[in-house]
Amino acid sequence: MAEMAPLAAHQRVALCAMVHCVQGLPKALANDPGTVIEDGDLTAVCAVIDNAIGVTGPREA
């Protein structure tokens, strides 16, 4: 694998945010799936992840 340049500050923040969301999502769903889904928390977490990895536009079903 080719050597990669170090991540910029904003890339490190985005990576940390994404990892935190991905790690916390299963626990939130396991503890109270109804609330997580119905209150829009799941949608918010997905939006944070999408933003962190640069996804734009609607997702395909």
C-alpha positions as CSV (number, residue, x, y, z in Angstrom):
1,M,0.0,0.0,0.0
2,A,1.2,3.5,-0.9
3,E,2.1,5.7,2.0
4,M,-0.7,8.1,2.8
5,A,-0.5,11.8,3.8
6,P,-1.5,12.6,7.4
7,L,-5.2,13.5,7.9
8,A,-6.0,17.2,8.1
9,A,-7.7,18.5,11.3
10,H,-11.2,18.5,9.8
11,Q,-10.7,15.0,8.4
12,R,-9.7,13.7,11.9
13,V,-12.8,15.3,13.4
14,A,-15.0,13.8,10.8
15,L,-13.4,10.4,11.3
16,C,-13.8,10.6,15.1
17,A,-17.5,11.6,14.7
18,M,-18.2,8.8,12.3
19,V,-16.5,6.2,14.5
20,H,-18.3,7.5,17.6
21,C,-21.7,7.3,15.8
22,V,-21.1,3.9,14.4
23,Q,-20.0,2.5,17.8
24,G,-23.0,4.0,19.7
25,L,-25.7,3.1,17.2
26,P,-26.0,-0.6,18.0
27,K,-26.2,0.1,21.8
28,A,-28.9,2.8,21.3
29,L,-30.9,0.4,19.1
30,A,-30.5,-2.4,21.6
31,N,-31.5,-0.4,24.6
32,D,-34.6,1.3,23.1
33,P,-35.1,0.7,19.4
34,G,-38.6,2.3,19.2
35,T,-37.4,5.6,20.7
36,V,-34.3,5.8,18.5
37,I,-36.2,5.2,15.3
38,E,-39.4,7.1,16.1
39,D,-37.8,10.2,17.6
40,G,-35.5,10.6,14.6
41,D,-32.3,9.8,16.3
42,L,-31.4,7.1,13.8
43,T,-32.0,9.6,10.9
44,A,-29.8,12.2,12.7
45,V,-27.0,9.7,13.2
46,C,-27.2,8.6,9.6
47,A,-27.0,12.3,8.5
48,V,-23.9,12.8,10.6
49,I,-22.2,9.8,9.1
50,D,-23.2,10.8,5.6
51,N,-21.8,14.3,6.2
52,A,-18.6,12.9,7.6
53,I,-17.9,10.7,4.6
54,G,-19.1,13.2,2.0
55,V,-22.4,11.6,0.8
56,T,-24.7,14.1,-0.9
57,G,-28.2,13.7,-2.1
58,P,-30.9,11.2,-1.2
59,R,-30.0,7.6,-0.6
60,E,-31.4,4.9,-2.8
61,A,-33.8,2.4,-1.2
